[in-house]
Amino acid sequence: MYNLLFKLGSDINGRRRLLMAVQARLVELERKHRVLEGELHEALKNLSTDDVRIAELKRRKLLLKDEIERLRASSGGQTLH
């Protein structure tokens, strides 16, 4: 992704637009992660929730976390100020 930031954003405005898109994606992924965290919390409180459902929620939450970390790493830790 960092290479993509460099190639597609060869000018300042292009890089800025691309960074904004990456940051918007990160915000959305973090929101989804929080929602899944809440769902998992509720599922764990409810004794009737089956183990397969809990495992699926954990798996989805981990996939989101991995994607968030990949995006952060690929953007080189760059942020807009």
N, C-alpha and C positions, 0 to 999 in steps of 0.2 A: 504494500500500500504506500510506503514511503516513496518508492520509485515512481508510483503513479502520481503522488503529490508533486513530485519534481517534474515529471514529463508533462502532465496535463496543465500544470500551473506554472509555466515558464515565466509568466509575467506576474507582477505583484497582485493584480486583481484576480487573475486566474487562481493563484495559490490561495488567496483569501476566500474566494467562492468555494473552492474545494475543501478548505479547512472548515468553513461554515457547514458544509454538507456533512462532513465527518462528525462534527460536533453535534449536529442535529440528530444524526443516527445514534450517537452515543447516548444522548438524552433519552431517545425513544427506547433503546435497549435497557437502559437503567430503570426506566419506568416499568417496563415489562418485567424486569427482574424483581422489583419491589412488589408488584402485583402477585407474581408467583410465590414470593416469600410469604405474603399474607395468606395465599391459598394453602400453602404447605403448613403454615402455622395452624390454620383452622382445621386442616385435615388431621394433623397430629393430635389436636385436642379432642377430636371426635373419635371415640373408640370403635365406631362401626366402619370407619374408612378402611378399605382393604389395602393390603400391602402393595399391590400392583399400582394402585392410584398414587400412593405416597412415592413409590419408586419412580413413577413417570414424572411427577412434579419435581422431584430432586434432579432427575436427568435433564429436564427442560431448563431448570434453573442453572445447572452447571453449563449447559450449552450456551446459554445467554452470557454467563460470566466469562466463558472462554472467548466468545465473540467480542465482548467488551474489551478484554485484555489484548486481543489481537489488533483491534482498531487503535487502541491507545499506543501500542508498541509500533504499529506501522505508520502512525502519524508522527512518530519521532517525539512524542510528548509536547507537540506544538499546540498552543492555545491562542485564541484571539483575545486581545485586551481592549 
